[in-house]
Amino acid sequence: MSASEKYERGMVVRRAVLGDAHVDRSLRNVTDFTRDFQTMITEYAWGEIWTRPGLERPVRSLLTLAMTAALGRWEEFRLHVRASRNTGATREQIKETLLQVAIYAGVPAANTAFHHTVEVFAELDKEHTS
């Protein structure tokens, strides 16, 4: 598969998971300095990994939450909590994932992850009722 095919496939998945508004905002903010990075993550993260047949999208979503929580990458974590509404990962599954994070990555990481998750869920609930 060519790089442009990976990019196109990746963009479809990226938009499906993160939403058009987020992706459009990211693309508007691309600079000459960041262009290659944006292309790389679209081709490889979204076009190669998220499109592989071995794991369903909700599982990939939960794994991403666990890893970003374990690494303390809170901006990315919050983005993927928000994206869970598009991936099919349920709130119950997210809770169970964060309990797993507590055991394998530490209680402080899980505590912060629960805090961020509650905030994002409140934002999503507010958007849904508005």
Summary of the structure (lengths in Angstrom):
residues: 130
radius of gyration: 15.3
end to end distance: 43.0
largest distance: 43.2
contacts: 363
relative contact order: 0.11
helix: 82%
strand: 0%
